Every structure is written in C-alpha cells, then in structure tokens.
Amino acid sequence: MLDRAGTIVTWTRTWRTIMIMKATPQSGPMYLSLAGAMIVGCYLRLHNIDTHGLWLDEAFSVAVSDPDNSFKRVYERTLLDVHPPLYQALLWLFYKAFGYAEISGRYLSVFFGVLLIPSVFYLGWKFFGRRTGLICAWLVAVNFYLITYSQETRSYALLVLLVVLSFLVFLTLVHNPTALNAVLYAVVTAMLVNTHYFGFFPVLAQIGLFYLIYGRKAFRMRMILMFLAVGLFVFLSLLPSIGYIVANIERSGFWVPAPDDNFFTELFALYFGNKTLAMMVAILMMFGLLDILKGSERKEFLWFFILWIGVCAMVPYMRSFYIQPVLTMRNLIVLLPALLMLAGYGLGLLRDQVLFYSVMIVVFCFSLTPLYAGVKPVYTFRNQLPPVSQMRDVIQLIAGECADRAVYSFAHLEAQGYAKVLGLELKVKSVSDMEKDIESAAQPMEFCILGTHGTWIPDAEYRKEHGYHFVDERAVGDSSIVRYQTDIR
C-alpha cells in the first residue's frame, strides 16, 4: 500500500519543481520544440486528408450535423445511434461557423488532434519533467493511429484529447483542491462522458487514483463535498440522455464480436502501423517501467499507468466476454497516450546523446513509413480502421444511372446527407418506404438501391418476399447502384 502522506508530499515537490522549471532560461527552446511538434503534427494530419471521400460512418456524422437541422434533431438522432451527442453538437456548430462541405468536418478532427500534442506534453511534463514531455509530444505528433483518426469526421480525436485533459485537470485538482480546479475538472469530465461511452472508463480510473493518492484523507468532509459536487454536475449533464444510456446498456445483438487471445497484441502493433516499430516501443516501455519500479519516488506514476491502462482495457474486455461484446480496437484509442508517455519516459532515460537521437530518428522514420510509403494497415472487420470508400463516386453516378427512378438505401440518412453536401438534387428514401411503394404500385416499376460498405444488400429470399427481381448493377469499389424491377402480378 502506498504511503499516502509521502505521495502527497511527492506531488507537492513535483509541482514546485515544475514551477521553477517554467522560469528557467531554457523555456524558449522548449516551447520552440513544442511548436515544431505541433507544426509537424498538423502537417501530417492535413497530408492527403481529402484523397478519399467519406465512408458510411462519416456520412452519418455529416448528415446528422447538417447545419439546417435543429439542435434537438442533432441531439436525439445521435443518441438513437448509440453514441453520446457532444461531438455531433460541436460538429453542427462548426458547420454553422465555417460552412457545410464534404471534407470540412475532418478539419475539426485535425484541430483536436493537434491540441492533443501540447496536452500530452504538459501531462508528461507534470509526471516526468519537460524533456520527457517534449519527447511524448513528438511521439504523439508522428503516431500513425492518432493521425489516422485525426483525418476522420468522427469523435475519436475528441475522445482521446478529452481523456488526456481529464487526467491533466484531475492531477491538478488532487494537488491543489480549489473550487476553480473542481469546476474545470467537472466541465472536462462532463464533456468526456458526453463524447463517447468509453469516456466513463478513464473517470473510473481517476476515482481509484484519488483514493490511492489521498487514502483516508479522501473521506474528509471537504474532499467528499467537492467530489460530490463534481459528480452531481456530471450526472446532470447526462440526465437528458439517461433513458438512452440505459437502453443502450440493455441492448443485445451488437455487430461487435468478442475479443480473442490475439486482440491486444494485434492492437498494439496497429497503434504504430508496423510490427517493427511496435517492438521498439515495447522495449522502450519496459525500460521506462523498470526504472519506475526501482525508484520509490516514481511509484505514484506506476499506479497511474496501471489504473489508466488496466481499467480502460480490462473493464470493457470482461464485459465483452461475460455480458455483451463492446470492445473494438478503435475504442481503445483511449489507451494510446498512456503507452506513448511510458515509451517517452523510457526514451528519455537514454542520456547518451548519440544513442538518444539515433533511436528518435529510427522511431520517426518507422512512424512515417505507413504515411508515405503506402505500406500501412488497411481496414478489416477486425481492426475497424476507416475504410477507403467509393460512396461519393456512386452517389455522383445516380443522376445518370437512375434517371426517372426512385432511389432507396438501407443507409438513406447517410446517402441523403452525402448527396446534399455534394450539392446534388437527389432524394434517397428508406427501405421501409420502398416496401410501401412496391405494395401500392399499380403497375411494374423500376427502382435503384444504393449500397455501400456496411449496408445490407437484399438477398433472393427478401426480393421474392417483397415481389421484385434483379436487373443490373453498377459497382465502384465498395459501393454500388443496383437496379431492380417489381414482378408482374
């Protein structure tokens, strides 16, 4: 068990050291290096950001956050699709402020991805000092996985940013439990849990850290009241969506498969884009971990990594085995900053300058390989990376391929939203509308169904049940337009 008083004293000393370091003459070069990491990180996140069109999940984000929608519509439609609504609400505001375009939503993710770099820098600095903080910032700037999800119109870049900010504000709060810090922590935590359900797991880890740091002092009336106030604020932020949350917890029949024995090893390699770099990072992490185990003044950092990684990985892992599979690789992006900080600490222990810069150069070269060499992981059902989709190409073909024919889709919301953002006058109706139209048709009719990655294509049994048959198909990559005709009655 940790020495509670000693732990608090250690935090106090660490904080004082940081304050002194901020005043040192080396601050200029330090912030210059941080600015360089942010510039490089921004460039890498913008590189080829518009090469491919939206895929189905991105099209959902674009359609739901249409600036012509009301806030109520954005809020409710997002919750119906499982996810909490904060990201979609921010995207909606972003579109209102900067315009509604196909790729523009990805720039919001780039913004969150670039903000992650200084956030990890400050968290790494608070734990290990500014040198390690800078190393961590550069590792974040060039990381394949973080760059990938900073180029997608989805919530993952915001999720990982808020995870880091929540730990940063939490550690500030436990060191200096003022009303202002409590308010900051409450706001960041509320944003986190309203962005993604995996945002609850870092909060659970922080509850454990709070007890480990304070021990019995955690039960003093002042501390209890302060954290109760934080909890109340977070609960009130969730209250409008509590019914949806309960319904989603009770849902069954998810598409997510249960993880197997190789899940975490494959995920770790995926984080870095190739197995060679993953092995190097694993060695650096072990180097850092062994050093932490040797020094008693670093034991609080050990608990930090154990709880962050352990709670965020094992709780959903156990739920996926025994209750309902919920664990996907992309959701575990919440672990990556902790792993990079541990690797950054291990790298920072290399005091020989030649060795240090040699390892840094090798790490950077291997990090950039998936981005520039064309040899990188691609989408599989297992890894759930963003797929390369030709949905845009097919939607643009509809005007010619389906002239004077009704167009339906099992993803009509996404298809309609994509058509609108492309400036196309196109009406895409739902499959339930299709069934009604077929039933009420007085004579045979031809119609088209738009299909793309992740949507179901009607099989022969379904077509026979509803009275129509296949005519022809125009496929482009993962998407297609299929023409059908109703049977003669």
Beta strands, then each sheet from edge to edge (+ up, - down):
strand 1: 406-409
strand 2: 428-429
strand 3: 446-451
strand 4: 468-476
strand 5: 479-486
sheet 1: 2+ 1+ 3+ 5- 4+
end
